[in-house]
Amino acid sequence: MKFFEEIMMEEYLSEAPIAAKGWTDKSVEKFGKTIGIMPDEHGFFEVCVRRMKSRMGDKSEGFCSSLKDREYNSTYWRGKDKTKKEIKQAVKKHPYTK
């Protein structure tokens, strides 16, 4: 029997690849340069949310997460204080399915 969190995660993952719809590698890179930090760098999420909060309000967190999701091709980068090694292992183990 699956736990509720697993079911919700599966539903989210099935929708996640379209969360950053319209964004290309080039546009994500350009955005990263604009805010001064790239999506695969530590601190991107916080800087992105601060930058977009005035434009998007509460949706800024989802927007910034979707850019990182797109960069990593997974949601498993998420988690406070994960090391780069932990992120790499988790993302490799749990990529989006296409």
Rosetta blueprint (number, residue, H / E / L):
1 M L
2 K L
3 F L
4 F H
5 E H
6 E H
7 I H
8 M H
9 M H
10 E H
11 E H
12 Y H
13 L H
14 S H
15 E H
16 A H
17 P H
18 I H
19 A L
20 A L
21 K L
22 G L
23 W L
24 T L
25 D H
26 K H
27 S H
28 V H
29 E H
30 K H
31 F H
32 G H
33 K H
34 T H
35 I H
36 G L
37 I L
38 M L
39 P L
40 D L
41 E L
42 H L
43 G L
44 F H
45 F H
46 E H
47 V H
48 C H
49 V H
50 R H
51 R H
52 M H
53 K H
54 S H
55 R H
56 M H
57 G H
58 D H
59 K H
60 S H
61 E H
62 G H
63 F H
64 C H
65 S H
66 S H
67 L H
68 K H
69 D H
70 R H
71 E H
72 Y H
73 N L
74 S L
75 T L
76 Y L
77 W L
78 R L
79 G L
80 K L
81 D L
82 K L
83 T L
84 K H
85 K H
86 E H
87 I H
88 K H
89 Q H
90 A H
91 V H
92 K H
93 K H
94 H L
95 P L
96 Y L
97 T L
98 K L
